[in-house]
């Protein structure tokens, strides 16, 4: 479960990077919000799951 959330976060950040680099979505305000949300939520998911995995191993 923890690694699935980690990879979901990585996938969200990769999707945001792809939208930013290869489409014109970032030229509109709604696209900017979408990309920023994908990057932010993806980072939180990937970072938090590694912390949870570390806490699970120590207990």
CORQUI-V40891 format. One record per run of one state. SS is the DSSP state (@ for helix, = for strand, . for the rest). FROM is the first residue (numbers start at 1). LEN is the number of residues. If there is no record, write none. Layout:
SS;FROM;LEN
SS;FROM;LEN
//
This chain:
.;1;1
@;2;21
.;23;2
@;25;3
.;28;1
@;29;30
.;59;1
//
